[in-house]
Amino acid sequence: MSQDLYIHSALPGAVWRASSYSGGQGNCVEVAGNLPGVVPVRDSKRSGRPAIAFSPRAWGAFVGHLR
C-alpha cells in the first residue's frame, strides 16, 4: 500500500505546472515535478491549500494508466 500523504503546498523550490489540456480556464490540477522523492499535486483554484503527495513511482504508474 502506498504512503501517499497531504503536504503544505507552499513548498520551497517547487515549480508548479498545469496540463496544456487545461485550456487556461483555471480548472485543473498542478504538479510540481522538480522535487526529489516526492510529486505534489494540488488544485489550481486552491493553491494555498495542502497538496497530495505521491512517490515518483506511484505518480508514474497513475500517469501511465491515463495514457
mmCIF file as Biopython writes it, N, C-alpha, C and O atoms, coordinates in Angstrom:
data_model
#
loop_
_atom_site.group_PDB
_atom_site.id
_atom_site.type_symbol
_atom_site.label_atom_id
_atom_site.label_alt_id
_atom_site.label_comp_id
_atom_site.label_asym_id
_atom_site.label_entity_id
_atom_site.label_seq_id
_atom_site.pdbx_PDB_ins_code
_atom_site.Cartn_x
_atom_site.Cartn_y
_atom_site.Cartn_z
_atom_site.occupancy
_atom_site.B_iso_or_equiv
_atom_site.auth_seq_id
_atom_site.auth_asym_id
_atom_site.pdbx_PDB_model_num
ATOM 1   N N  . MET A ? 1  ? 0.841   -1.177 0.000   1.0 0.0 1  A 1 
ATOM 2   C CA . MET A ? 1  ? 0.000   0.000  0.000   1.0 0.0 1  A 1 
ATOM 3   C C  . MET A ? 1  ? 0.887   1.241  0.000   1.0 0.0 1  A 1 
ATOM 4   O O  . MET A ? 1  ? 1.925   1.265  0.661   1.0 0.0 1  A 1 
ATOM 5   N N  . SER A ? 2  ? 0.489   2.249  -0.724  1.0 0.0 2  A 1 
ATOM 6   C CA . SER A ? 2  ? 1.321   3.444  -0.844  1.0 0.0 2  A 1 
ATOM 7   C C  . SER A ? 2  ? 1.277   4.284  0.423   1.0 0.0 2  A 1 
ATOM 8   O O  . SER A ? 2  ? 0.372   4.153  1.247   1.0 0.0 2  A 1 
ATOM 9   N N  . GLN A ? 3  ? 2.260   5.137  0.558   1.0 0.0 3  A 1 
ATOM 10  C CA . GLN A ? 3  ? 2.369   6.028  1.701   1.0 0.0 3  A 1 
ATOM 11  C C  . GLN A ? 3  ? 2.075   7.464  1.268   1.0 0.0 3  A 1 
ATOM 12  O O  . GLN A ? 3  ? 2.779   8.388  1.677   1.0 0.0 3  A 1 
ATOM 13  N N  . ASP A ? 4  ? 1.052   7.658  0.453   1.0 0.0 4  A 1 
ATOM 14  C CA . ASP A ? 4  ? 0.711   8.992  -0.021  1.0 0.0 4  A 1 
ATOM 15  C C  . ASP A ? 4  ? 0.191   9.828  1.143   1.0 0.0 4  A 1 
ATOM 16  O O  . ASP A ? 4  ? -0.410  9.293  2.074   1.0 0.0 4  A 1 
ATOM 17  N N  . LEU A ? 5  ? 0.419   11.131 1.094   1.0 0.0 5  A 1 
ATOM 18  C CA . LEU A ? 5  ? 0.043   11.985 2.196   1.0 0.0 5  A 1 
ATOM 19  C C  . LEU A ? 5  ? -0.241  13.387 1.718   1.0 0.0 5  A 1 
ATOM 20  O O  . LEU A ? 5  ? 0.055   13.757 0.581   1.0 0.0 5  A 1 
ATOM 21  N N  . TYR A ? 6  ? -0.828  14.165 2.624   1.0 0.0 6  A 1 
ATOM 22  C CA . TYR A ? 6  ? -1.086  15.567 2.338   1.0 0.0 6  A 1 
ATOM 23  C C  . TYR A ? 6  ? 0.085   16.386 2.853   1.0 0.0 6  A 1 
ATOM 24  O O  . TYR A ? 6  ? 0.584   16.142 3.952   1.0 0.0 6  A 1 
ATOM 25  N N  . ILE A ? 7  ? 0.521   17.350 2.068   1.0 0.0 7  A 1 
ATOM 26  C CA . ILE A ? 7  ? 1.608   18.228 2.477   1.0 0.0 7  A 1 
ATOM 27  C C  . ILE A ? 7  ? 1.222   19.665 2.163   1.0 0.0 7  A 1 
ATOM 28  O O  . ILE A ? 7  ? 0.377   19.912 1.303   1.0 0.0 7  A 1 
ATOM 29  N N  . HIS A ? 8  ? 1.832   20.601 2.850   1.0 0.0 8  A 1 
ATOM 30  C CA . HIS A ? 8  ? 1.559   22.012 2.582   1.0 0.0 8  A 1 
ATOM 31  C C  . HIS A ? 8  ? 2.013   22.336 1.168   1.0 0.0 8  A 1 
ATOM 32  O O  . HIS A ? 8  ? 3.091   21.916 0.748   1.0 0.0 8  A 1 
ATOM 33  N N  . SER A ? 9  ? 1.203   23.075 0.441   1.0 0.0 9  A 1 
ATOM 34  C CA . SER A ? 9  ? 1.504   23.325 -0.972  1.0 0.0 9  A 1 
ATOM 35  C C  . SER A ? 9  ? 2.528   24.435 -1.192  1.0 0.0 9  A 1 
ATOM 36  O O  . SER A ? 9  ? 2.998   24.611 -2.316  1.0 0.0 9  A 1 
ATOM 37  N N  . ALA A ? 10 ? 2.886   25.184 -0.157  1.0 0.0 10 A 1 
ATOM 38  C CA . ALA A ? 10 ? 3.905   26.230 -0.305  1.0 0.0 10 A 1 
ATOM 39  C C  . ALA A ? 10 ? 5.278   25.603 -0.106  1.0 0.0 10 A 1 
ATOM 40  O O  . ALA A ? 10 ? 5.957   25.864 0.887   1.0 0.0 10 A 1 
ATOM 41  N N  . LEU A ? 11 ? 5.670   24.790 -1.045  1.0 0.0 11 A 1 
ATOM 42  C CA . LEU A ? 11 ? 6.941   24.076 -0.955  1.0 0.0 11 A 1 
ATOM 43  C C  . LEU A ? 11 ? 8.054   24.921 -1.556  1.0 0.0 11 A 1 
ATOM 44  O O  . LEU A ? 11 ? 7.974   25.305 -2.722  1.0 0.0 11 A 1 
ATOM 45  N N  . PRO A ? 12 ? 9.091   25.215 -0.778  1.0 0.0 12 A 1 
ATOM 46  C CA . PRO A ? 12 ? 10.202  25.999 -1.320  1.0 0.0 12 A 1 
ATOM 47  C C  . PRO A ? 12 ? 10.834  25.296 -2.522  1.0 0.0 12 A 1 
ATOM 48  O O  . PRO A ? 12 ? 11.157  24.110 -2.460  1.0 0.0 12 A 1 
ATOM 49  N N  . GLY A ? 13 ? 11.001  26.018 -3.582  1.0 0.0 13 A 1 
ATOM 50  C CA . GLY A ? 13 ? 11.636  25.466 -4.776  1.0 0.0 13 A 1 
ATOM 51  C C  . GLY A ? 13 ? 10.709  24.719 -5.712  1.0 0.0 13 A 1 
ATOM 52  O O  . GLY A ? 13 ? 11.127  24.302 -6.792  1.0 0.0 13 A 1 
ATOM 53  N N  . ALA A ? 14 ? 9.451   24.541 -5.317  1.0 0.0 14 A 1 
ATOM 54  C CA . ALA A ? 14 ? 8.509   23.815 -6.177  1.0 0.0 14 A 1 
ATOM 55  C C  . ALA A ? 14 ? 8.180   24.654 -7.407  1.0 0.0 14 A 1 
ATOM 56  O O  . ALA A ? 14 ? 7.873   25.841 -7.301  1.0 0.0 14 A 1 
ATOM 57  N N  . VAL A ? 15 ? 8.250   24.026 -8.560  1.0 0.0 15 A 1 
ATOM 58  C CA . VAL A ? 15 ? 7.861   24.664 -9.816  1.0 0.0 15 A 1 
ATOM 59  C C  . VAL A ? 15 ? 6.577   23.974 -10.258 1.0 0.0 15 A 1 
ATOM 60  O O  . VAL A ? 15 ? 6.602   22.853 -10.765 1.0 0.0 15 A 1 
ATOM 61  N N  . TRP A ? 16 ? 5.453   24.663 -10.057 1.0 0.0 16 A 1 
ATOM 62  C CA . TRP A ? 16 ? 4.144   24.092 -10.361 1.0 0.0 16 A 1 
ATOM 63  C C  . TRP A ? 16 ? 3.825   24.290 -11.837 1.0 0.0 16 A 1 
ATOM 64  O O  . TRP A ? 16 ? 4.124   25.332 -12.420 1.0 0.0 16 A 1 
ATOM 65  N N  . ARG A ? 17 ? 3.212   23.265 -12.427 1.0 0.0 17 A 1 
ATOM 66  C CA . ARG A ? 17 ? 2.787   23.374 -13.830 1.0 0.0 17 A 1 
ATOM 67  C C  . ARG A ? 17 ? 1.435   22.691 -13.989 1.0 0.0 17 A 1 
ATOM 68  O O  . ARG A ? 17 ? 1.105   21.746 -13.272 1.0 0.0 17 A 1 
ATOM 69  N N  . ALA A ? 18 ? 0.671   23.187 -14.937 1.0 0.0 18 A 1 
ATOM 70  C CA . ALA A ? 18 ? -0.634  22.613 -15.252 1.0 0.0 18 A 1 
ATOM 71  C C  . ALA A ? 18 ? -0.553  21.954 -16.620 1.0 0.0 18 A 1 
ATOM 72  O O  . ALA A ? 18 ? 0.330   22.264 -17.420 1.0 0.0 18 A 1 
ATOM 73  N N  . SER A ? 19 ? -1.464  21.059 -16.875 1.0 0.0 19 A 1 
ATOM 74  C CA . SER A ? 19 ? -1.513  20.388 -18.166 1.0 0.0 19 A 1 
ATOM 75  C C  . SER A ? 19 ? -1.826  21.385 -19.275 1.0 0.0 19 A 1 
ATOM 76  O O  . SER A ? 19 ? -2.589  22.330 -19.074 1.0 0.0 19 A 1 
ATOM 77  N N  . SER A ? 20 ? -1.241  21.173 -20.426 1.0 0.0 20 A 1 
ATOM 78  C CA . SER A ? 20 ? -1.561  22.019 -21.579 1.0 0.0 20 A 1 
ATOM 79  C C  . SER A ? 20 ? -2.996  21.792 -22.043 1.0 0.0 20 A 1 
ATOM 80  O O  . SER A ? 20 ? -3.531  22.599 -22.802 1.0 0.0 20 A 1 
ATOM 81  N N  . TYR A ? 21 ? -3.620  20.715 -21.602 1.0 0.0 21 A 1 
ATOM 82  C CA . TYR A ? 21 ? -5.002  20.414 -21.960 1.0 0.0 21 A 1 
ATOM 83  C C  . TYR A ? 21 ? -6.009  21.173 -21.102 1.0 0.0 21 A 1 
ATOM 84  O O  . TYR A ? 21 ? -7.209  21.108 -21.370 1.0 0.0 21 A 1 
ATOM 85  N N  . SER A ? 22 ? -5.556  21.885 -20.089 1.0 0.0 22 A 1 
ATOM 86  C CA . SER A ? 22 ? -6.480  22.578 -19.190 1.0 0.0 22 A 1 
ATOM 87  C C  . SER A ? 22 ? -7.132  23.785 -19.853 1.0 0.0 22 A 1 
ATOM 88  O O  . SER A ? 22 ? -8.185  24.235 -19.401 1.0 0.0 22 A 1 
ATOM 89  N N  . GLY A ? 23 ? -6.537  24.313 -20.900 1.0 0.0 23 A 1 
ATOM 90  C CA . GLY A ? 23 ? -7.151  25.399 -21.649 1.0 0.0 23 A 1 
ATOM 91  C C  . GLY A ? 23 ? -7.077  26.756 -20.978 1.0 0.0 23 A 1 
ATOM 92  O O  . GLY A ? 23 ? -7.708  27.698 -21.458 1.0 0.0 23 A 1 
ATOM 93  N N  . GLY A ? 24 ? -6.345  26.898 -19.905 1.0 0.0 24 A 1 
ATOM 94  C CA . GLY A ? 24 ? -6.201  28.188 -19.256 1.0 0.0 24 A 1 
ATOM 95  C C  . GLY A ? 24 ? -7.410  28.667 -18.485 1.0 0.0 24 A 1 
ATOM 96  O O  . GLY A ? 24 ? -7.469  29.837 -18.104 1.0 0.0 24 A 1 
ATOM 97  N N  . GLN A ? 25 ? -8.373  27.799 -18.244 1.0 0.0 25 A 1 
ATOM 98  C CA . GLN A ? 25 ? -9.579  28.178 -17.522 1.0 0.0 25 A 1 
ATOM 99  C C  . GLN A ? 25 ? -9.420  28.123 -16.004 1.0 0.0 25 A 1 
ATOM 100 O O  . GLN A ? 25 ? -10.305 28.571 -15.274 1.0 0.0 25 A 1 
ATOM 101 N N  . GLY A ? 26 ? -8.318  27.586 -15.530 1.0 0.0 26 A 1 
ATOM 102 C CA . GLY A ? 26 ? -8.089  27.500 -14.092 1.0 0.0 26 A 1 
ATOM 103 C C  . GLY A ? 26 ? -8.740  26.311 -13.421 1.0 0.0 26 A 1 
ATOM 104 O O  . GLY A ? 26 ? -8.702  26.191 -12.197 1.0 0.0 26 A 1 
ATOM 105 N N  . ASN A ? 27 ? -9.333  25.434 -14.203 1.0 0.0 27 A 1 
ATOM 106 C CA . ASN A ? 27 ? -9.986  24.244 -13.651 1.0 0.0 27 A 1 
ATOM 107 C C  . ASN A ? 27 ? -9.114  23.025 -13.888 1.0 0.0 27 A 1 
ATOM 108 O O  . ASN A ? 27 ? -9.433  22.169 -14.714 1.0 0.0 27 A 1 
ATOM 109 N N  . CYS A ? 28 ? -8.019  22.955 -13.162 1.0 0.0 28 A 1 
ATOM 110 C CA . CYS A ? 28 ? -7.098  21.855 -13.406 1.0 0.0 28 A 1 
ATOM 111 C C  . CYS A ? 28 ? -6.294  21.553 -12.148 1.0 0.0 28 A 1 
ATOM 112 O O  . CYS A ? 28 ? -6.404  22.244 -11.135 1.0 0.0 28 A 1 
ATOM 113 N N  . VAL A ? 29 ? -5.515  20.544 -12.235 1.0 0.0 29 A 1 
ATOM 114 C CA . VAL A ? 29 ? -4.568  20.240 -11.168 1.0 0.0 29 A 1 
ATOM 115 C C  . VAL A ? 29 ? -3.196  20.715 -11.605 1.0 0.0 29 A 1 
ATOM 116 O O  . VAL A ? 29 ? -2.900  20.801 -12.797 1.0 0.0 29 A 1 
ATOM 117 N N  . GLU A ? 30 ? -2.367  21.021 -10.626 1.0 0.0 30 A 1 
ATOM 118 C CA . GLU A ? 30 ? -0.993  21.417 -10.891 1.0 0.0 30 A 1 
ATOM 119 C C  . GLU A ? 30 ? -0.070  20.395 -10.248 1.0 0.0 30 A 1 
ATOM 120 O O  . GLU A ? 30 ? -0.367  19.845 -9.188  1.0 0.0 30 A 1 
ATOM 121 N N  . VAL A ? 31 ? 1.042   20.155 -10.901 1.0 0.0 31 A 1 
ATOM 122 C CA . VAL A ? 31 ? 2.021   19.175 -10.436 1.0 0.0 31 A 1 
ATOM 123 C C  . VAL A ? 31 ? 3.374   19.862 -10.334 1.0 0.0 31 A 1 
ATOM 124 O O  . VAL A ? 31 ? 3.754   20.644 -11.206 1.0 0.0 31 A 1 
ATOM 125 N N  . ALA A ? 32 ? 4.095   19.563 -9.265  1.0 0.0 32 A 1 
ATOM 126 C CA . ALA A ? 32 ? 5.480   20.035 -9.138  1.0 0.0 32 A 1 
ATOM 127 C C  . ALA A ? 32 ? 6.369   18.812 -9.304  1.0 0.0 32 A 1 
ATOM 128 O O  . ALA A ? 32 ? 6.511   18.004 -8.386  1.0 0.0 32 A 1 
ATOM 129 N N  . GLY A ? 33 ? 6.960   18.687 -10.472 1.0 0.0 33 A 1 
ATOM 130 C CA . GLY A ? 33 ? 7.765   17.509 -10.774 1.0 0.0 33 A 1 
ATOM 131 C C  . GLY A ? 33 ? 9.253   17.689 -10.559 1.0 0.0 33 A 1 
ATOM 132 O O  . GLY A ? 33 ? 10.044  16.841 -10.972 1.0 0.0 33 A 1 
ATOM 133 N N  . ASN A ? 34 ? 9.648   18.780 -9.920  1.0 0.0 34 A 1 
ATOM 134 C CA . ASN A ? 34 ? 11.077  19.058 -9.777  1.0 0.0 34 A 1 
ATOM 135 C C  . ASN A ? 34 ? 11.627  18.779 -8.377  1.0 0.0 34 A 1 
ATOM 136 O O  . ASN A ? 34 ? 12.776  19.121 -8.098  1.0 0.0 34 A 1 
ATOM 137 N N  . LEU A ? 35 ? 10.848  18.174 -7.501  1.0 0.0 35 A 1 
ATOM 138 C CA . LEU A ? 35 ? 11.305  17.921 -6.135  1.0 0.0 35 A 1 
ATOM 139 C C  . LEU A ? 35 ? 11.743  16.466 -5.987  1.0 0.0 35 A 1 
ATOM 140 O O  . LEU A ? 35 ? 11.001  15.563 -6.370  1.0 0.0 35 A 1 
ATOM 141 N N  . PRO A ? 36 ? 12.910  16.227 -5.450  1.0 0.0 36 A 1 
ATOM 142 C CA . PRO A ? 36 ? 13.401  14.849 -5.327  1.0 0.0 36 A 1 
ATOM 143 C C  . PRO A ? 36 ? 12.590  14.034 -4.320  1.0 0.0 36 A 1 
ATOM 144 O O  . PRO A ? 36 ? 12.370  14.462 -3.187  1.0 0.0 36 A 1 
ATOM 145 N N  . GLY A ? 37 ? 12.150  12.854 -4.754  1.0 0.0 37 A 1 
ATOM 146 C CA . GLY A ? 37 ? 11.489  11.908 -3.865  1.0 0.0 37 A 1 
ATOM 147 C C  . GLY A ? 37 ? 10.021  12.120 -3.620  1.0 0.0 37 A 1 
ATOM 148 O O  . GLY A ? 37 ? 9.404   11.335 -2.900  1.0 0.0 37 A 1 
ATOM 149 N N  . VAL A ? 38 ? 9.430   13.160 -4.196  1.0 0.0 38 A 1 
ATOM 150 C CA . VAL A ? 38 ? 8.011   13.431 -3.966  1.0 0.0 38 A 1 
ATOM 151 C C  . VAL A ? 38 ? 7.431   14.159 -5.180  1.0 0.0 38 A 1 
ATOM 152 O O  . VAL A ? 38 ? 8.107   14.964 -5.820  1.0 0.0 38 A 1 
ATOM 153 N N  . VAL A ? 39 ? 6.157   13.857 -5.483  1.0 0.0 39 A 1 
ATOM 154 C CA . VAL A ? 39 ? 5.447   14.552 -6.556  1.0 0.0 39 A 1 
ATOM 155 C C  . VAL A ? 39 ? 4.172   15.131 -5.943  1.0 0.0 39 A 1 
ATOM 156 O O  . VAL A ? 39 ? 3.177   14.420 -5.805  1.0 0.0 39 A 1 
ATOM 157 N N  . PRO A ? 40 ? 4.192   16.420 -5.573  1.0 0.0 40 A 1 
ATOM 158 C CA . PRO A ? 40 ? 2.989   17.034 -5.021  1.0 0.0 40 A 1 
ATOM 159 C C  . PRO A ? 40 ? 2.021   17.441 -6.129  1.0 0.0 40 A 1 
ATOM 160 O O  . PRO A ? 40 ? 2.427   17.872 -7.209  1.0 0.0 40 A 1 
ATOM 161 N N  . VAL A ? 41 ? 0.728   17.292 -5.831  1.0 0.0 41 A 1 
ATOM 162 C CA . VAL A ? 41 ? -0.340  17.621 -6.771  1.0 0.0 41 A 1 
ATOM 163 C C  . VAL A ? 41 ? -1.351  18.481 -6.018  1.0 0.0 41 A 1 
ATOM 164 O O  . VAL A ? 41 ? -1.732  18.151 -4.895  1.0 0.0 41 A 1 
ATOM 165 N N  . ARG A ? 42 ? -1.787  19.580 -6.630  1.0 0.0 42 A 1 
ATOM 166 C CA . ARG A ? 42 ? -2.743  20.465 -5.957  1.0 0.0 42 A 1 
ATOM 167 C C  . ARG A ? 42 ? -3.798  20.963 -6.934  1.0 0.0 42 A 1 
ATOM 168 O O  . ARG A ? 42 ? -3.639  20.858 -8.150  1.0 0.0 42 A 1 
ATOM 169 N N  . ASP A ? 43 ? -4.872  21.503 -6.386  1.0 0.0 43 A 1 
ATOM 170 C CA . ASP A ? 43 ? -5.951  22.110 -7.153  1.0 0.0 43 A 1 
ATOM 171 C C  . ASP A ? 43 ? -5.517  23.523 -7.536  1.0 0.0 43 A 1 
ATOM 172 O O  . ASP A ? 43 ? -5.133  24.302 -6.664  1.0 0.0 43 A 1 
ATOM 173 N N  . SER A ? 44 ? -5.570  23.861 -8.804  1.0 0.0 44 A 1 
ATOM 174 C CA . SER A ? 44 ? -5.111  25.178 -9.253  1.0 0.0 44 A 1 
ATOM 175 C C  . SER A ? 44 ? -5.955  26.318 -8.681  1.0 0.0 44 A 1 
ATOM 176 O O  . SER A ? 44 ? -5.454  27.431 -8.524  1.0 0.0 44 A 1 
ATOM 177 N N  . LYS A ? 45 ? -7.208  26.062 -8.372  1.0 0.0 45 A 1 
ATOM 178 C CA . LYS A ? 45 ? -8.078  27.097 -7.814  1.0 0.0 45 A 1 
ATOM 179 C C  . LYS A ? 45 ? -7.825  27.312 -6.330  1.0 0.0 45 A 1 
ATOM 180 O O  . LYS A ? 45 ? -8.225  28.333 -5.770  1.0 0.0 45 A 1 
ATOM 181 N N  . ARG A ? 46 ? -7.169  26.361 -5.698  1.0 0.0 46 A 1 
ATOM 182 C CA . ARG A ? 46 ? -6.929  26.436 -4.252  1.0 0.0 46 A 1 
ATOM 183 C C  . ARG A ? 46 ? -5.456  26.173 -3.956  1.0 0.0 46 A 1 
ATOM 184 O O  . ARG A ? 46 ? -5.111  25.271 -3.193  1.0 0.0 46 A 1 
ATOM 185 N N  . SER A ? 47 ? -4.612  26.965 -4.565  1.0 0.0 47 A 1 
ATOM 186 C CA . SER A ? 47 ? -3.173  26.716 -4.478  1.0 0.0 47 A 1 
ATOM 187 C C  . SER A ? 47 ? -2.607  26.891 -3.072  1.0 0.0 47 A 1 
ATOM 188 O O  . SER A ? 47 ? -1.515  26.398 -2.788  1.0 0.0 47 A 1 
ATOM 189 N N  . GLY A ? 48 ? -3.315  27.573 -2.197  1.0 0.0 48 A 1 
ATOM 190 C CA . GLY A ? 48 ? -2.851  27.739 -0.826  1.0 0.0 48 A 1 
ATOM 191 C C  . GLY A ? 48 ? -3.197  26.583 0.090   1.0 0.0 48 A 1 
ATOM 192 O O  . GLY A ? 48 ? -2.736  26.527 1.230   1.0 0.0 48 A 1 
ATOM 193 N N  . ARG A ? 49 ? -3.997  25.674 -0.398  1.0 0.0 49 A 1 
ATOM 194 C CA . ARG A ? 49 ? -4.407  24.511 0.397   1.0 0.0 49 A 1 
ATOM 195 C C  . ARG A ? 49 ? -3.369  23.408 0.305   1.0 0.0 49 A 1 
ATOM 196 O O  . ARG A ? 49 ? -2.499  23.445 -0.564  1.0 0.0 49 A 1 
ATOM 197 N N  . PRO A ? 50 ? -3.453  22.421 1.198   1.0 0.0 50 A 1 
ATOM 198 C CA . PRO A ? 50 ? -2.488  21.305 1.135   1.0 0.0 50 A 1 
ATOM 199 C C  . PRO A ? 50 ? -2.550  20.561 -0.199  1.0 0.0 50 A 1 
ATOM 200 O O  . PRO A ? 50 ? -3.590  20.487 -0.854  1.0 0.0 50 A 1 
ATOM 201 N N  . ALA A ? 51 ? -1.414  20.024 -0.566  1.0 0.0 51 A 1 
ATOM 202 C CA . ALA A ? 51 ? -1.297  19.219 -1.783  1.0 0.0 51 A 1 
ATOM 203 C C  . ALA A ? 51 ? -1.305  17.745 -1.393  1.0 0.0 51 A 1 
ATOM 204 O O  . ALA A ? 51 ? -1.031  17.399 -0.244  1.0 0.0 51 A 1 
ATOM 205 N N  . ILE A ? 52 ? -1.615  16.898 -2.336  1.0 0.0 52 A 1 
ATOM 206 C CA . ILE A ? 52 ? -1.488  15.457 -2.143  1.0 0.0 52 A 1 
ATOM 207 C C  . ILE A ? 52 ? -0.115  15.075 -2.670  1.0 0.0 52 A 1 
ATOM 208 O O  . ILE A ? 52 ? 0.260   15.464 -3.776  1.0 0.0 52 A 1 
ATOM 209 N N  . ALA A ? 53 ? 0.630   14.319 -1.889  1.0 0.0 53 A 1 
ATOM 210 C CA . ALA A ? 53 ? 1.987   13.938 -2.288  1.0 0.0 53 A 1 
ATOM 211 C C  . ALA A ? 53 ? 2.038   12.470 -2.670  1.0 0.0 53 A 1 
ATOM 212 O O  . ALA A ? 53 ? 1.532   11.609 -1.950  1.0 0.0 53 A 1 
ATOM 213 N N  . PHE A ? 54 ? 2.651   12.196 -3.804  1.0 0.0 54 A 1 
ATOM 214 C CA . PHE A ? 54 ? 2.833   10.835 -4.293  1.0 0.0 54 A 1 
ATOM 215 C C  . PHE A ? 54 ? 4.320   10.540 -4.394  1.0 0.0 54 A 1 
ATOM 216 O O  . PHE A ? 54 ? 5.132   11.448 -4.573  1.0 0.0 54 A 1 
ATOM 217 N N  . SER A ? 55 ? 4.664   9.288  -4.281  1.0 0.0 55 A 1 
ATOM 218 C CA . SER A ? 55 ? 6.040   8.905  -4.595  1.0 0.0 55 A 1 
ATOM 219 C C  . SER A ? 55 ? 6.190   9.010  -6.113  1.0 0.0 55 A 1 
ATOM 220 O O  . SER A ? 55 ? 5.197   8.885  -6.830  1.0 0.0 55 A 1 
ATOM 221 N N  . PRO A ? 56 ? 7.389   9.234  -6.614  1.0 0.0 56 A 1 
ATOM 222 C CA . PRO A ? 56 ? 7.566   9.286  -8.066  1.0 0.0 56 A 1 
ATOM 223 C C  . PRO A ? 56 ? 7.080   8.009  -8.760  1.0 0.0 56 A 1 
ATOM 224 O O  . PRO A ? 56 ? 6.535   8.073  -9.861  1.0 0.0 56 A 1 
ATOM 225 N N  . ARG A ? 57 ? 7.272   6.880  -8.134  1.0 0.0 57 A 1 
ATOM 226 C CA . ARG A ? 57 ? 6.829   5.612  -8.727  1.0 0.0 57 A 1 
ATOM 227 C C  . ARG A ? 57 ? 5.304   5.541  -8.813  1.0 0.0 57 A 1 
ATOM 228 O O  . ARG A ? 57 ? 4.757   5.131  -9.836  1.0 0.0 57 A 1 
ATOM 229 N N  . ALA A ? 58 ? 4.616   5.942  -7.735  1.0 0.0 58 A 1 
ATOM 230 C CA . ALA A ? 58 ? 3.149   5.921  -7.739  1.0 0.0 58 A 1 
ATOM 231 C C  . ALA A ? 58 ? 2.599   6.909  -8.762  1.0 0.0 58 A 1 
ATOM 232 O O  . ALA A ? 58 ? 1.636   6.600  -9.464  1.0 0.0 58 A 1 
ATOM 233 N N  . TRP A ? 59 ? 3.201   8.094  -8.851  1.0 0.0 59 A 1 
ATOM 234 C CA . TRP A ? 59 ? 2.750   9.088  -9.819  1.0 0.0 59 A 1 
ATOM 235 C C  . TRP A ? 59 ? 2.958   8.588  -11.244 1.0 0.0 59 A 1 
ATOM 236 O O  . TRP A ? 59 ? 2.085   8.752  -12.096 1.0 0.0 59 A 1 
ATOM 237 N N  . GLY A ? 60 ? 4.098   7.987  -11.500 1.0 0.0 60 A 1 
ATOM 238 C CA . GLY A ? 60 ? 4.377   7.443  -12.827 1.0 0.0 60 A 1 
ATOM 239 C C  . GLY A ? 60 ? 3.386   6.360  -13.223 1.0 0.0 60 A 1 
ATOM 240 O O  . GLY A ? 60 ? 2.959   6.292  -14.375 1.0 0.0 60 A 1 
ATOM 241 N N  . ALA A ? 61 ? 3.021   5.516  -12.266 1.0 0.0 61 A 1 
ATOM 242 C CA . ALA A ? 61 ? 2.035   4.464  -12.544 1.0 0.0 61 A 1 
ATOM 243 C C  . ALA A ? 61 ? 0.674   5.077  -12.850 1.0 0.0 61 A 1 
ATOM 244 O O  . ALA A ? 61 ? -0.011  4.634  -13.772 1.0 0.0 61 A 1 
ATOM 245 N N  . PHE A ? 62 ? 0.277   6.086  -12.091 1.0 0.0 62 A 1 
ATOM 246 C CA . PHE A ? 62 ? -1.002  6.759  -12.311 1.0 0.0 62 A 1 
ATOM 247 C C  . PHE A ? 62 ? -1.054  7.389  -13.702 1.0 0.0 62 A 1 
ATOM 248 O O  . PHE A ? 62 ? -2.007  7.172  -14.450 1.0 0.0 62 A 1 
ATOM 249 N N  . VAL A ? 63 ? -0.036  8.161  -14.041 1.0 0.0 63 A 1 
ATOM 250 C CA . VAL A ? 63 ? 0.010   8.818  -15.351 1.0 0.0 63 A 1 
ATOM 251 C C  . VAL A ? 63 ? 0.073   7.778  -16.469 1.0 0.0 63 A 1 
ATOM 252 O O  . VAL A ? 63 ? -0.539  7.962  -17.521 1.0 0.0 63 A 1 
ATOM 253 N N  . GLY A ? 64 ? 0.802   6.702  -16.251 1.0 0.0 64 A 1 
ATOM 254 C CA . GLY A ? 64 ? 0.885   5.636  -17.245 1.0 0.0 64 A 1 
ATOM 255 C C  . GLY A ? 64 ? -0.463  5.013  -17.552 1.0 0.0 64 A 1 
ATOM 256 O O  . GLY A ? 64 ? -0.734  4.646  -18.695 1.0 0.0 64 A 1 
ATOM 257 N N  . HIS A ? 65 ? -1.315  4.890  -16.533 1.0 0.0 65 A 1 
ATOM 258 C CA . HIS A ? 65 ? -2.651  4.327  -16.749 1.0 0.0 65 A 1 
ATOM 259 C C  . HIS A ? 65 ? -3.568  5.304  -17.482 1.0 0.0 65 A 1 
ATOM 260 O O  . HIS A ? 65 ? -4.512  4.885  -18.152 1.0 0.0 65 A 1 
ATOM 261 N N  . LEU A ? 66 ? -3.296  6.593  -17.359 1.0 0.0 66 A 1 
ATOM 262 C CA . LEU A ? 66 ? -4.115  7.594  -18.055 1.0 0.0 66 A 1 
ATOM 263 C C  . LEU A ? 66 ? -3.824  7.645  -19.549 1.0 0.0 66 A 1 
ATOM 264 O O  . LEU A ? 66 ? -4.684  8.016  -20.347 1.0 0.0 66 A 1 
ATOM 265 N N  . ARG A ? 67 ? -2.622  7.275  -19.913 1.0 0.0 67 A 1 
ATOM 266 C CA . ARG A ? 67 ? -2.235  7.334  -21.325 1.0 0.0 67 A 1 
ATOM 267 C C  . ARG A ? 67 ? -2.795  6.150  -22.004 1.0 0.0 67 A 1 
ATOM 268 O O  . ARG A ? 67 ? -2.601  5.979  -23.207 1.0 0.0 67 A 1 
#
